[in-house]
Every structure is written in structure tokens, then in C-alpha cells.
Amino acid sequence: MNSNQLRRLFARALSASLASPLVLTGCGDGGISLEGFSAPPCDNGRVSLQGLAPASPTDFIELRLVADLESTPRQMRLSSVGKACETATQPAVCNAELDALASEDGFRARCEMGCYAYYLVTTRGDSVEAHTSRNALAALLGSIDTPTEALLQVFAEDYNVSCTELKHGAVKTNDDGTFSVIATKGFACGEGTELTQYLLVVKPSGEVVEKRTHVLERGDKGCSVGRRPAGLRSDGTVDCVDELGQHFALITHLEQASITAFLRLREELALHGAAVELQQAALRSALDEVAHTQVCGSLARRHGVTPERAVVAPLPPRPLFDVALDNAVEGCVRETYGALLAHHQALHAEDAEVREAMVRIAEDETRHADLSWAVDRWAEEKLSPEERETVRAARQRAVEALRAEVSAPTDDAVLLALGLPQPEVALAMVEVLSRELWS
């Protein structure tokens, strides 16, 4: 993975379909008993449609998302089961009608800066149909009599089900014909936020009843995206009412902390015998972060805020395994997403000064992400199979944590000024990277 490949991947991510919130996850201690529960049926990390049993048999079922972004509705195909138009008398006509079918309504919908709606499409013989409301979904499914139907009903009621851990997503068939489902709502990123676990019962009629809730994780005020050095002792938060100023103060703090991260990486690369080119790239990255700190600090002060100085505790050089582990999380995941986020801001920020700053920062951060993956490849050859698996698992946990972080809501005016994506768009960007880079 080099900078040009990353740019092409970022271009796909910026225009990709939004991912279903069925995969929202977080981390924390479970509080609801999981005895008797099973993992939901999943396909490529997303809850599968396998196991749906419609009231009338269908050839094909597809979950779609329509997103009205910048007044341009986009129809997106998320997952499917069956073969489209399999029993149609005129398959070509049926498939053409399926491709042309579009809706702006759905059984799960939300409108903020843009509108988002999820709906199902089915084919049955020559019939092609969109199911775009909760009543239509109920008519399609009939009695809820499979675990997958119970999960889909929970999704329609705005809960989230994950494929990663039972405490974030699970299902159980009860003796009375109902289904128990473990699901979540919310996120843990930022002071005052929380990820909440729900025990739900889904009745054959489709009614979803909350039986118990438990807070899995509470957000902290230091949540941010980017490469953070080990030993970071400050969180960058400032006491002010200007949200733009707060944002730039936090970013300035993170950029300054990244200077130490890259200087330390350079020393550790030299210690463990990495090529001079990698060492020089780490030094150049540190110098880039000096410039980023100055630019973002200027933006913060424009809003009347003085950023907090980054405090990083001195640490001795680490073993190669620790370096690789840190690089996988902070570089391959967080910094790679940070580079993509900067590209989004460079395209969408309403504030001209922010847009101009992000054009340069995006290019620099893309090179930093490239360095992270180069270090990952170099270190992998020197690690044991057990160490490589530990690094891979840590990277996947970081991806799950990132999904929760990017779900954090932000004031609409801040989103527009900074060019930050809506939570659904940010999740879509994460899903593209997860599918094409992090898997």
C-alpha cells in the first residue's frame, strides 16, 4: 500500500455507499446475562439476511439505503439473499426493473443535514417491489418466526446489532415463540456520551419490548482521531463555549503530540534495524506535524482559543513487538482514517481557511498513513506467528473502537464549517477501509 494506492482507496471511500448501522459496535463491560444467546447470522461483518422467511416466498431480498447527500439522492445496495428474478418469465425485463427501482422512503429513516432511509427490495416471479415503511415490512415478513426476522425488526426500531461480541449483538429463541435480542444504542466518544446495551423481546406480531438496559461504556472528553504517542498525559480539552475553537484546540494538541510520536518512531526504527528510508520518512512526518500544529493553532486562536500544550511522558525505546502493536492501532487504523477525514474536509469545508489548510494536511497525512503501512510490512517479517496474530487482533479492535468514535454527533454548523461528515457518512468511510484495507 503506497500513497497513490491510498489516494485511490480514499477516492472510493469518499463516494462509497453508507454502511448499515447494523454494525455499530463499542467496548465495555457487559451487564445483561448472555446465557443461552447465540451470535447473529453474519456475512462479512454485517448481520445477514439469511434466514428471512417472508409471508409469501420470494426469489430475492435486498437491503438498500437511500441517502440524500447535498440534495443528490443516492441508492445503495447493502446486502442480499437469493437470486434476483430467478423465476421471472422475462428475466432481462425483471432485472432492468430491479436496477431502475428507487425509493426515498424507508422503514428506518432519519433526517438531519441530509436524509437517510433503509428499505427492502424483493423479486417474486415477474414482480419487483420496494418495501419502504414499517407497515410494508410487517406485511412482507408476516409473523416473526425466525431469529433473522427478529433482528431485522429490532433494526427497524432503530437499535443496532453487532457481529463482533455477544454483548453488542446476540439472539435467542424463547419457548413461548418470542425472541430475545441483545442490541445497543448510542456511542462512547466525548464527555456525556454512552453506549447502552438493551435486552429486547420480539413478539410474533413484530412488537419490540425493552426488558432491561445497561450502560456498557461512557465516553471521555479526550476522544479524537489520529496517531497518539504512548505516554500522552494531556487530553487537549479547553474551557470555552466556541465549538470551532474547541475543535481546533483539540486537533492542535493532537498534532503536537504526533511530533513526539514520529520522533520516537524514528529512534525505534533505527534501533531495530529498519531501512534508512523508513527512518527519514518518520523524521519528515515529524516536521510535517510541526507545520500542522502551527496551522491548526492559528485556526484555534482565530476563534479566541489557546490550545493546551501536549504533555508526553518520556519512555525508553520499546521492543519491536510493542512498536508494531502501537503502529497497527495508531498508524494503520487511526492515522489512515485521519488522512481520509482530512481529504473529506478539504472537499467540503465551508470555511475557506479550513479548506485551504486541509488540502495540505490531507496530502501530508496520506504519506504518514503510507509510512504506517510500510512499517507494518517491515515489522511483520520479523515477528513470530503469534505476535502477528496479536497485532492483527489489535488492529481489528481499533477498527471497532473507531466505528463508535465516528458515530459521535456534532452541531450542524460545526459540520458545515469544518467539512466533517455526518455520522452515517463517516461510518461508510470506515466500512470501505475495513473491507478493502483492514480486513
C-alpha positions in Angstrom: 0.0 0.0 0.0 1.6 3.3 -1.1 0.4 6.9 -1.2 -1.1 6.6 -4.7 -3.0 3.4 -3.8 -4.2 5.1 -0.6 -5.4 8.1 -2.6 -7.4 5.8 -5.0 -8.9 4.0 -2.0 -9.8 7.3 -0.3 -11.5 8.4 -3.5 -13.6 5.2 -3.4 -14.4 5.7 0.3 -15.4 9.3 -0.2 -18.0 8.3 -2.8 -19.0 4.9 -1.4 -22.3 3.8 -0.1 -23.2 4.3 3.5 -22.8 1.3 5.7 -25.8 -0.1 7.6 -25.8 0.8 11.3 -26.4 -2.9 11.9 -22.6 -3.0 12.5 -22.2 -0.2 15.1 -20.1 -1.5 18.0 -18.4 -0.4 21.1 -16.5 -1.8 24.0 -17.0 -2.1 27.7 -18.2 -4.5 30.4 -21.5 -6.3 29.7 -24.3 -6.1 32.3 -27.1 -8.3 30.9 -26.8 -12.1 31.1 -25.9 -13.7 27.8 -26.7 -17.2 28.8 -28.4 -19.1 26.0 -27.8 -16.4 23.4 -26.1 -17.0 20.1 -24.2 -14.7 17.7 -26.4 -13.3 14.9 -26.0 -14.7 11.4 -23.4 -12.5 9.8 -21.9 -12.0 6.4 -18.6 -10.1 6.0 -19.0 -8.5 9.4 -22.6 -7.4 8.8 -25.9 -9.0 10.0 -27.0 -11.3 7.2 -30.4 -11.5 5.6 -30.1 -15.3 5.5 -33.0 -16.8 7.5 -35.7 -14.4 6.4 -39.0 -16.3 5.8 -41.5 -13.9 4.2 -45.2 -14.5 4.4 -45.1 -15.1 0.7 -42.0 -16.8 -0.8 -39.6 -14.6 -2.7 -36.8 -15.2 -5.1 -34.6 -12.4 -3.8 -34.4 -9.9 -1.0 -32.1 -6.9 -0.9 -31.4 -4.3 1.8 -30.9 -0.8 0.3 -30.1 2.6 1.6 -31.1 5.9 0.0 -29.0 8.9 1.1 -29.9 12.4 0.2 -26.4 14.0 0.4 -26.1 17.6 -0.8 -29.6 17.3 -2.4 -28.4 14.4 -4.5 -30.2 11.2 -3.6 -28.1 8.1 -4.0 -29.4 4.5 -4.0 -27.0 2.0 -2.4 -27.2 -1.8 -2.2 -26.0 -3.2 1.1 -26.7 -6.9 1.3 -29.0 -9.5 -0.3 -30.1 -13.1 -0.2 -31.4 -15.3 -3.1 -31.1 -14.9 -6.8 -32.7 -11.9 -8.4 -35.5 -12.6 -10.9 -34.9 -16.4 -10.7 -38.5 -17.4 -11.6 -39.3 -14.4 -13.8 -40.7 -15.3 -17.2 -38.7 -12.4 -18.7 -35.5 -12.2 -16.6 -34.0 -9.3 -18.6 -37.1 -7.2 -18.1 -37.2 -8.1 -14.4 -33.6 -7.2 -13.8 -33.9 -3.9 -15.6 -36.9 -3.0 -13.4 -34.9 -4.1 -10.4 -32.0 -1.8 -11.4 -34.3 1.1 -12.1 -36.2 0.8 -8.8 -35.5 3.6 -6.4 -37.2 5.0 -3.2 -36.7 8.0 -1.0 -38.6 6.4 1.9 -37.7 3.5 4.2 -38.7 1.6 7.4 -35.7 3.1 9.2 -35.1 6.8 8.4 -33.6 9.9 9.8 -33.1 13.5 8.6 -30.5 16.0 9.8 -28.1 17.6 7.4 -29.2 15.0 4.9 -31.8 12.3 4.9 -31.1 8.5 5.2 -33.6 5.7 4.8 -33.3 1.9 4.6 -35.7 -0.3 2.7 -36.1 -3.8 1.2 -36.5 -4.8 -2.4 -37.9 -8.2 -3.4 -38.5 -10.1 -6.6 -41.1 -12.8 -6.9 -41.8 -14.1 -10.4 -42.1 -11.0 -12.6 -42.9 -8.8 -9.7 -40.3 -6.3 -8.4 -41.3 -4.5 -5.2 -39.9 -2.0 -2.7 -40.9 -2.2 0.9 -40.5 1.3 2.3 -42.3 1.5 5.6 -42.7 -0.4 8.8 -46.2 -1.4 7.7 -44.8 -2.7 4.4 -42.0 -4.6 6.3 -44.6 -6.2 8.6 -46.7 -7.3 5.6 -43.6 -8.8 3.9 -42.4 -10.7 7.0 -45.8 -11.7 8.4 -45.3 -13.4 11.8 -41.8 -13.0 13.2 -40.8 -16.7 13.4 -37.0 -16.7 12.7 -34.1 -15.2 14.5 -33.1 -13.1 11.4 -36.6 -11.6 11.3 -36.4 -10.7 14.9 -33.0 -9.0 14.3 -34.4 -7.1 11.3 -37.4 -6.0 13.3 -35.0 -4.6 16.0 -33.0 -2.8 13.3 -36.2 -1.2 12.0 -36.9 0.1 15.5 -33.6 2.0 15.5 -31.5 -0.4 17.6 -28.0 -1.6 16.4 -26.7 -5.2 16.4 -23.1 -6.0 16.0 -21.3 -9.1 14.7 -18.3 -8.8 16.9 -19.3 -9.7 20.5 -22.4 -11.2 22.1 -22.7 -8.2 24.5 -23.2 -6.0 21.4 -25.4 -8.3 19.4 -27.0 -11.7 20.1 -30.3 -13.5 19.7 -32.1 -16.3 21.5 -35.3 -18.3 20.6 -37.7 -18.5 23.6 -40.1 -21.3 24.4 -43.1 -19.1 24.0 -42.4 -18.3 20.4 -40.8 -14.9 21.1 -37.1 -14.0 20.5 -34.8 -12.2 22.9 -32.3 -9.9 21.3 -29.2 -8.1 22.6 -28.7 -4.8 20.9 -27.2 -1.3 21.5 -27.9 2.3 21.1 -25.6 5.3 21.3 -21.8 5.6 21.3 -19.0 6.3 23.7 -16.9 9.2 22.3 -16.9 12.5 24.1 -17.9 13.7 27.5 -21.5 12.9 28.3 -22.0 10.2 25.7 -22.6 6.5 26.4 -23.1 3.2 24.7 -26.2 1.4 26.1 -26.9 -2.3 25.9 -30.6 -3.4 25.6 -32.3 -6.7 26.3 -35.3 -6.8 23.9 -38.1 -9.3 23.4 -39.6 -9.5 19.9 -43.1 -10.9 19.7 -44.5 -12.8 16.7 -46.6 -9.7 16.0 -43.4 -7.7 15.5 -43.7 -5.7 18.7 -40.4 -5.0 20.3 -40.4 -4.7 24.1 -37.5 -3.3 26.2 -36.8 -5.6 29.2 -33.6 -4.2 30.5 -30.8 -1.7 29.8 -27.2 -1.3 30.9 -24.6 1.3 30.1 -21.6 -0.6 28.6 -19.3 2.4 28.2 -19.2 6.1 28.9 -17.4 8.4 26.6 -14.4 10.5 27.7 -13.7 14.1 26.7 -10.4 13.2 25.1 -11.9 11.2 22.2 -10.2 12.1 18.9 -8.8 10.5 15.7 -5.1 10.4 14.8 -1.7 9.0 15.8 -1.2 9.4 19.6 2.1 8.7 21.3 2.4 6.3 24.1 2.7 8.2 27.4 0.4 11.1 26.3 -0.6 12.7 29.6 -2.8 15.6 28.4 -6.2 15.5 26.6 -6.2 18.8 24.8 -9.6 20.0 26.0 -10.1 23.7 26.7 -12.8 25.5 28.7 -14.6 27.7 26.1 -18.1 28.0 24.5 -16.9 28.3 20.9 -17.2 24.8 19.4 -15.0 25.6 16.4 -12.3 26.9 18.8 -12.6 23.8 20.9 -12.3 21.6 17.9 -9.1 23.3 16.6 -7.6 23.3 20.1 -8.1 19.6 20.3 -6.7 19.0 16.8 -3.7 21.3 17.5 -3.0 19.3 20.7 -3.1 16.0 18.8 -0.8 17.3 16.0 1.7 18.5 18.6 1.6 15.1 20.3 2.2 13.4 16.9 5.5 15.2 16.7 6.8 13.2 19.6 5.2 10.0 18.2 7.1 10.3 14.9 10.4 11.3 16.5 10.1 8.3 18.9 9.2 6.1 15.9 12.3 7.2 14.1 14.5 6.3 17.0 12.9 2.9 17.4 13.1 2.1 13.7 16.9 2.8 13.9 17.2 0.7 17.0 15.6 -2.3 15.3 17.5 -2.0 12.0 14.9 -0.6 9.7 15.9 0.9 6.4 17.2 4.5 6.3 14.3 5.4 4.1 11.8 4.5 6.8 13.7 6.4 9.4 13.8 9.5 7.1 10.1 9.2 6.4 9.4 9.2 10.1 11.5 12.4 10.6 9.8 14.1 7.7 6.5 13.2 9.2 7.5 14.8 12.5 8.4 18.0 10.6 5.0 17.9 8.9 3.3 17.7 12.2 5.2 20.8 13.3 3.7 22.7 10.4 0.2 21.2 11.1 0.5 22.3 14.8 1.2 25.9 13.7 -1.7 25.9 11.1 -4.3 24.4 13.4 -3.1 26.5 16.3 -3.7 29.6 14.2 -7.2 28.5 13.4 -7.9 27.9 17.1 -6.6 31.3 18.1 -8.8 32.8 15.3 -11.7 31.7 17.4 -10.2 33.1 20.6 -8.9 29.8 22.0 -5.3 29.0 23.1 -4.6 25.3 22.6 -3.3 23.2 25.5 0.3 22.1 25.2 0.7 18.4 24.7 2.4 16.6 27.6 4.1 13.3 26.7 6.0 11.3 29.3 9.5 10.2 28.3 9.7 6.5 27.7 12.6 4.1 26.9 12.8 2.5 23.4 10.3 -0.3 23.1 10.7 -3.9 21.8 9.8 -4.4 18.1 6.6 -6.1 19.0 5.4 -3.1 21.0 6.3 -0.8 18.2 4.4 -2.9 15.7 1.4 -3.1 18.0 1.3 0.7 18.5 1.8 1.3 14.8 -1.1 -1.0 13.8 -3.5 0.8 16.1 -2.3 4.4 15.9 -0.9 4.4 12.3 -2.7 1.8 10.2 -6.1 2.5 11.7 -6.4 5.9 13.3 -4.0 7.8 11.2 -5.2 6.2 8.0 -8.7 7.2 8.8 -7.5 10.7 9.8 -5.9 11.1 6.4 -9.2 10.2 4.7 -11.1 12.6 7.0 -8.7 15.4 6.0 -9.5 14.7 2.4 -13.2 15.0 3.1 -12.7 18.3 4.9 -10.6 19.6 2.0 -13.5 19.0 -0.3 -16.4 20.0 1.9 -15.4 22.7 4.5 -17.4 25.9 4.1 -14.7 27.9 5.8 -12.2 28.8 3.1 -9.3 28.9 5.5 -10.1 25.4 6.9 -10.5 24.1 3.3 -7.1 25.6 2.3 -5.4 24.1 5.4 -6.8 20.7 4.9 -5.6 20.4 1.3 -2.1 20.4 2.5 -2.7 18.4 5.7 -4.6 15.7 3.7 -1.6 15.2 1.4 0.8 15.0 4.4 -1.4 12.6 6.3 -1.7 10.3 3.3 2.1 10.0 3.3 2.0 9.4 7.0 -0.5 6.6 6.5 1.7 5.2 3.8 4.6 5.1 6.3 2.4 3.3 8.8 1.7 0.5 6.4 5.3 0.3 5.3 6.4 -0.1 8.9 3.7 -2.7 9.3 5.0 -4.7 6.4 8.6 -4.4 7.6 7.8 -5.4 11.2 5.6 -8.3 10.2 8.5 -10.2 8.6 10.4 -10.0 12.0 7.5 -11.1 14.3 6.5 -14.6 15.3 3.2 -16.0 14.0 1.7 -15.5 17.5 2.9 -11.9 17.6 1.5 -11.2 14.0 -1.9 -12.6 15.1 -1.9 -10.4 18.2 -1.1 -7.3 16.1 -3.9 -8.2 13.6 -6.4 -8.6 16.5 -5.4 -5.3 18.0 -5.9 -3.6 14.6 -9.5 -5.1 14.4 -10.3 -3.9 17.9 -9.1 -0.4 16.9 -11.4 -0.5 13.9 -14.4 -1.4 16.2 -13.5 1.5 18.6 -13.2 3.8 15.6 -16.7 2.9 14.5 -18.0 4.0 17.8 -16.0 7.2 17.8 -17.1 8.4 14.4 -20.7 8.0 15.4 -20.5 11.0 17.7 -23.0 13.7 16.8 -21.7 17.2 16.1 -23.5 20.5 15.8 -24.7 21.1 12.2 -22.9 24.4 12.0 -19.7 22.8 13.1 -20.1 20.1 10.5 -20.6 22.6 7.7 -17.8 24.9 8.7 -15.2 22.1 9.1 -16.4 19.8 6.3 -16.8 16.9 8.8 -19.0 14.0 7.6 -22.4 13.1 9.1 -22.1 10.0 11.4 -23.6 7.8 8.6 -21.1 9.1 6.1 -18.2 8.6 8.5 -19.3 5.1 9.2 -19.5 4.4 5.5 -15.9 5.6 5.1 -14.8 3.4 7.9 -16.6 0.4 6.3 -14.8 0.9 3.0 -11.4 1.0 4.7 -12.4 -2.0 6.8 -13.5 -4.0 3.7 -10.6 -3.1 1.4 -7.7 -2.4 3.8 -8.2 -3.5 7.4 -9.8 -7.0 6.8 
